[in-house]
Amino acid sequence: MMEQKRITPKSPRAALEPERVSGPARRSRTARHPLVVAGNAVFTVLIIFALVIGGGLYVGKARYEDEGPLAADKVVNIPRGLGIRDIADLLVREGVIDQPWIFIGGVLVLKAKDELKFGEYQFTKQASLRDVIGTIIEGKVVQHQMTIPEGLTSEQIVQRLLDNDVLAGNIREMPREGSLLPETYKFTRGMSREQIIQRMQQAQRRLLQDVWEHRSPDLPLKTPEQLVTLASIVEKETGRPEERSRVASVFVNRLKQRMRLQSDPTIIYGLVGGKGTLGRPILRSEIDQPTPYNTYVIDGLPPGPIANPGRASLEAVANPARTKELFFVADGSGGHAFSETLDQHQRNVARLRAIEQQQKDGSAGEAAAPAPAAVAPAAAPTPTRRSQSRSSTTR
């Protein structure tokens, strides 16, 4: 056994006294200073605040990138003049987002408050806030489009623009006939109708300049305006692309031989002008009725276009087919039969009448039978013209 160390007191009284233990060290005066205490408190608050902000940013970022509430693709129009809070409220009402404050925060973090663009936007199903904000900042507005068919008059085109409720504003004056290029035009909601008219006119001028510069050298036309006029007649005479060049050739050959063009669409335009359609067959008396546009009465070209021709008709007139044909008539199938002589033309007319009679007899004798193929309105001769034996371009 280890020998225990024996403590020998100096006296019996000293042995009865408790052993003295030193107390804890007192805090320094620096540690107890009010500024230090306050600094520690502020530091603690800052740490807590940083943790809260960090957690908020983490949650906000997650929600910023998460899928949104939109159940299906949706188009929303953001009007001009809305502020960031108004836009957020609008998107909430439309069901595009459900966290307006995160939307506002995202915009502010991106420093894009002044980059939010008005317009019509299509948001995809479950678009995230990131996608929504990016779409608006980049101005990815919905593109609408309108197709203007070839052969419409300016008045008919203007009416189509007025009927389109996506466009805005009025049209100050009727565009000159033949000055608008039929084409498909894209635009955004709120674009003015005047802007569309100007685009159509600019497109027509550019195209006409190019076509005129590449025209056939022996073309009997003196100005680009005359080319547009003849192209508008070709446009109204046939809707078949493969026939345009031959129809143009017939009219060019007639101009070279100083023959009257004798085109039915010019009769109609002389009667109704920009309205475009007569709504009934041409009457016998109207064939010889003098108007500035009636090419059965006047020599050469009418004073201006009778419609707005498309690119194909302009190019067909600028470079028509090389033929000696002077006549064409509907062939009963939607196209035309062409001929160089009056005798051949009259045989083609007789053949057409026989086809029409067969169709008439068949429809009268078999009411339940399928109807024969209809002749295209632009190609079919009018009832009055069928009885004509005169020399004619088309009938």
C-alpha positions in Angstrom: 0.0 0.0 0.0 1.0 3.5 -0.9 2.0 5.5 2.0 -0.3 8.4 2.6 1.2 11.8 3.0 0.5 13.0 6.5 -0.3 16.6 7.0 0.9 17.9 10.3 -0.9 21.1 11.4 1.0 23.8 13.1 -1.5 23.9 15.9 -4.8 22.2 17.0 -6.6 25.4 16.1 -5.2 25.5 12.6 -6.3 21.9 12.1 -10.0 22.9 12.8 -10.0 25.7 10.3 -11.4 24.9 6.7 -9.0 24.9 3.9 -9.0 28.1 1.9 -9.8 27.8 -1.9 -9.2 30.8 -4.3 -12.4 32.3 -5.8 -13.1 32.7 -9.6 -11.2 35.4 -11.4 -13.1 38.7 -11.8 -14.0 39.8 -15.4 -11.8 42.6 -16.6 -13.2 46.1 -16.8 -12.8 45.9 -20.6 -15.2 43.0 -20.9 -17.8 44.7 -18.8 -17.7 47.9 -20.8 -21.1 48.9 -22.2 -19.8 49.3 -25.8 -18.5 45.7 -25.7 -21.8 44.4 -24.4 -23.7 46.4 -27.1 -21.4 45.2 -29.8 -21.9 41.6 -28.8 -25.7 42.1 -28.9 -25.5 43.8 -32.4 -23.2 41.0 -33.7 -25.7 38.4 -32.4 -28.6 40.2 -34.1 -26.6 40.5 -37.3 -25.9 36.8 -37.3 -29.6 36.0 -36.7 -30.6 38.5 -39.4 -28.1 37.0 -41.8 -29.5 33.5 -41.1 -33.0 34.7 -41.7 -32.1 36.6 -44.9 -30.1 33.6 -46.2 -33.0 31.3 -45.5 -35.4 33.7 -47.2 -33.2 33.9 -50.2 -32.8 30.2 -50.4 -36.6 29.7 -50.2 -37.2 32.6 -52.6 -34.8 31.3 -55.1 -36.4 27.9 -54.9 -39.8 29.3 -55.5 -38.4 31.6 -58.2 -37.3 28.6 -60.2 -40.1 26.2 -59.3 -43.0 25.4 -61.6 -45.8 28.1 -61.5 -49.5 27.6 -61.0 -50.6 28.1 -64.6 -52.7 25.0 -65.6 -52.4 25.6 -69.4 -50.8 28.0 -71.8 -52.3 31.4 -71.6 -52.1 34.8 -73.4 -52.1 37.9 -71.2 -52.1 41.5 -72.3 -50.0 43.9 -70.2 -51.3 47.4 -71.0 -48.9 50.3 -71.4 -48.2 52.3 -68.3 -48.5 49.6 -65.6 -46.0 49.7 -62.7 -44.2 46.7 -61.3 -46.8 46.1 -58.6 -49.6 46.5 -61.0 -48.0 43.9 -63.3 -47.6 41.5 -60.4 -51.2 41.9 -59.4 -52.4 41.4 -63.0 -50.3 38.2 -63.3 -51.8 36.9 -60.0 -55.4 37.6 -61.3 -54.6 35.8 -64.5 -53.3 32.8 -62.6 -49.8 33.1 -64.1 -48.0 33.5 -60.7 -49.0 33.1 -57.1 -46.1 34.9 -55.4 -46.3 38.6 -56.3 -43.6 39.6 -53.8 -41.1 37.1 -55.2 -41.9 38.4 -58.7 -41.2 42.0 -57.5 -38.1 40.9 -55.7 -36.8 39.0 -58.7 -37.3 42.1 -60.9 -35.5 44.3 -58.4 -32.6 41.9 -58.0 -32.2 41.8 -61.8 -32.4 45.6 -61.8 -35.0 45.3 -64.5 -37.7 47.5 -63.1 -37.5 49.8 -66.1 -37.1 47.0 -68.6 -40.6 45.5 -68.2 -42.3 45.9 -71.6 -46.0 46.2 -72.2 -47.7 43.9 -74.8 -49.4 40.6 -75.3 -47.5 37.6 -74.0 -48.1 33.9 -74.1 -47.0 32.1 -70.9 -46.5 28.4 -71.1 -48.1 25.9 -68.7 -46.5 25.9 -65.3 -44.1 28.7 -66.3 -41.7 29.6 -63.4 -41.3 33.1 -62.2 -37.9 33.1 -63.9 -39.6 32.3 -67.2 -42.3 34.8 -66.7 -40.0 37.7 -65.9 -37.6 36.7 -68.7 -40.5 36.7 -71.2 -41.6 40.2 -70.2 -38.1 41.7 -70.0 -37.1 40.3 -73.4 -40.4 41.6 -74.9 -41.4 38.2 -76.4 -44.8 39.5 -77.4 -47.3 37.3 -79.3 -47.1 37.7 -83.1 -50.4 37.8 -85.0 -50.6 37.5 -88.7 -53.0 38.3 -91.5 -52.9 36.9 -95.0 -54.1 39.3 -97.8 -55.2 37.2 -100.8 -54.2 38.3 -104.3 -56.8 40.1 -106.4 -58.6 42.1 -103.7 -59.2 45.8 -104.3 -57.8 48.4 -101.9 -61.3 48.9 -100.5 -61.7 45.2 -99.7 -58.2 45.1 -98.0 -59.0 48.2 -95.9 -62.2 46.5 -94.8 -60.3 43.4 -93.7 -58.0 45.6 -91.6 -60.9 47.4 -90.0 -62.5 44.1 -89.1 -59.4 42.9 -87.3 -59.8 43.8 -83.6 -56.1 43.2 -82.8 -55.1 46.3 -84.8 -55.7 49.9 -83.6 -56.5 53.2 -85.1 -58.2 54.4 -88.3 -57.1 54.6 -91.9 -56.9 58.2 -93.0 -57.5 57.7 -96.7 -58.1 54.9 -99.2 -54.8 53.6 -100.6 -54.4 53.9 -104.3 -55.6 50.8 -106.2 -52.7 48.4 -106.9 -50.4 50.0 -104.4 -50.8 47.2 -101.8 -48.9 43.9 -102.0 -50.9 40.9 -101.1 -48.9 38.9 -98.6 -48.9 37.5 -95.1 -48.0 40.2 -92.6 -47.1 39.7 -88.9 -47.9 42.3 -86.3 -48.4 42.7 -82.5 -51.6 43.7 -80.7 -52.2 47.4 -80.8 -50.2 48.0 -84.0 -51.9 50.7 -86.0 -53.7 49.9 -89.2 -51.8 52.8 -90.9 -48.6 51.0 -90.1 -49.8 47.9 -91.9 -50.9 49.9 -94.9 -47.5 51.5 -95.0 -45.7 48.2 -94.8 -47.9 46.8 -97.7 -47.1 49.9 -99.8 -43.4 49.7 -99.1 -43.3 46.0 -99.9 -45.2 46.6 -103.2 -42.8 49.4 -104.2 -39.7 47.3 -103.6 -41.1 44.3 -105.5 -42.3 46.4 -108.4 -38.9 48.1 -108.8 -37.2 44.7 -108.9 -39.8 43.2 -111.3 -39.6 46.2 -113.6 -35.8 46.1 -113.8 -36.0 42.4 -114.9 -38.8 42.8 -117.4 -38.7 41.4 -121.0 -37.2 44.0 -123.3 -40.0 43.9 -125.9 -42.8 44.4 -123.4 -45.4 46.9 -124.8 -45.6 48.7 -121.4 -44.1 52.1 -120.8 -44.2 52.4 -117.0 -44.2 50.3 -113.9 -47.8 51.5 -113.3 -48.9 50.0 -116.6 -47.3 46.7 -115.6 -49.4 46.8 -112.3 -52.5 47.6 -114.3 -52.1 44.6 -116.6 -51.0 42.3 -113.8 -54.2 43.2 -111.9 -56.3 42.0 -115.0 -54.3 38.8 -115.2 -54.8 38.3 -111.4 -58.6 38.6 -111.8 -58.7 36.3 -114.9 -57.2 33.2 -113.5 -56.4 31.7 -110.1 -54.2 28.9 -111.5 -50.5 29.5 -111.1 -49.6 27.6 -114.2 -51.8 29.7 -116.4 -50.7 33.2 -115.4 -47.9 33.4 -117.8 -50.1 32.3 -120.8 -52.9 34.6 -119.8 -50.3 37.5 -119.6 -49.0 36.4 -123.1 -52.5 36.7 -124.6 -53.0 40.2 -123.3 -49.4 41.3 -124.3 -50.0 39.9 -127.8 -53.2 41.8 -128.1 -51.6 45.0 -127.0 -48.9 44.5 -129.6 -51.5 44.0 -132.3 -53.6 46.9 -131.0 -56.5 44.6 -130.3 -58.9 45.4 -127.4 -58.2 43.3 -124.3 -61.9 42.4 -123.8 -61.6 41.3 -120.2 -64.7 40.7 -118.1 -63.2 41.8 -114.8 -62.7 45.3 -116.3 -66.4 45.5 -117.0 -67.1 44.7 -113.4 -64.6 47.2 -112.0 -66.0 49.9 -114.2 -69.5 49.2 -112.8 -68.7 48.8 -109.1 -65.2 50.2 -108.6 -63.4 49.2 -105.4 -66.3 47.0 -104.1 -64.8 44.3 -106.4 -67.8 42.1 -107.0 -70.9 42.6 -109.0 -73.0 40.0 -107.2 -74.7 38.8 -110.4 -73.8 37.9 -114.0 -72.8 40.6 -116.4 -75.8 41.9 -118.4 -75.7 42.0 -122.2 -76.1 45.8 -122.1 -73.2 46.2 -119.7 -70.7 44.6 -122.1 -71.0 47.7 -124.3 -71.7 50.2 -121.6 -68.9 52.8 -121.7 -66.8 53.2 -118.6 -63.1 54.2 -118.3 -62.3 50.6 -117.4 -64.4 48.6 -119.8 -61.8 47.0 -122.2 -64.6 46.0 -124.6 -65.1 49.7 -125.3 -61.7 51.3 -124.7 -58.4 50.7 -126.5 -55.4 49.5 -124.7 -55.1 49.4 -120.9 -57.7 51.0 -118.5 -56.6 54.1 -116.6 -55.4 52.1 -113.6 -55.4 48.7 -111.8 -58.6 46.9 -111.1 -57.2 45.1 -108.0 -54.0 44.5 -106.1 -52.0 41.9 -108.0 -49.6 39.5 -106.2 -46.0 38.7 -107.0 -46.7 35.9 -109.4 -49.0 38.0 -111.6 -46.5 40.9 -111.7 -43.7 38.5 -112.7 -45.9 36.8 -115.3 -46.6 40.1 -117.0 -43.0 41.3 -116.8 -41.9 38.0 -118.5 -44.9 36.4 -120.2 -44.8 33.1 -122.0 -43.6 33.2 -125.7 -46.8 32.4 -127.6 -48.9 33.6 -130.5 -52.2 33.0 -128.6 -54.8 35.7 -128.7 -57.8 34.0 -127.1 -58.7 31.9 -124.1 -62.0 30.6 -122.7 -63.0 28.4 -119.7 -62.5 24.7 -120.4 -65.2 23.5 -118.0 -62.7 22.1 -115.4 -61.6 25.4 -113.8 -58.9 26.2 -116.3 -58.8 27.7 -119.7 -58.4 26.6 -123.3 -56.0 28.9 -125.3 -56.0 29.5 -129.1 -54.2 31.5 -131.7 -57.1 32.0 -134.1 -60.7 33.0 -133.9 -61.8 29.8 -135.5 -60.1 27.7 -132.9 -61.4 29.9 -130.2 -65.0 29.5 -131.4 -64.6 25.7 -131.4 -63.4 25.9 -127.8 -66.4 28.0 -126.9 -68.7 25.5 -128.5 -67.0 22.7 -126.6 -67.5 24.6 -123.3 -71.2 25.1 -124.1 -71.7 21.4 -124.7 -70.0 20.6 -121.3 -72.3 23.1 -119.6 -75.4 21.6 -121.3 -74.4 18.1 -120.2 -73.9 19.4 -116.6 -77.3 21.1 -116.8 -79.1 18.0 -118.1 -77.4 15.8 -115.6 -78.3 17.9 -112.6 -81.9 18.2 -113.8 -82.3 14.5 -114.6 -80.6 13.1 -111.5 -81.4 15.2 -108.5 -79.9 12.7 -106.1 -76.7 12.3 -108.2 -73.5 14.2 -107.2 -73.2 17.6 -108.8 -70.6 17.9 -111.6 -67.5 19.9 -110.8 -68.3 23.6 -110.8 -66.4 26.0 -113.0 -64.4 28.5 -111.1 -66.2 31.9 -111.1 -63.1 33.7 -112.5 -62.9 31.2 -115.4 -66.5 30.6 -116.3 -68.2 32.7 -119.0 -71.2 34.7 -118.0 -74.6 33.7 -119.3 -74.8 36.8 -121.5 -71.3 36.2 -123.0 -72.1 32.6 -124.0 -74.4 33.8 -126.7 -71.8 36.2 -128.1 -70.2 35.3 -131.4 -67.8 38.3 -131.4 -64.1 38.0 -131.1 -63.2 37.9 -127.4 -60.2 37.3 -125.3 -61.7 35.1 -122.7 -65.3 34.3 -123.6 
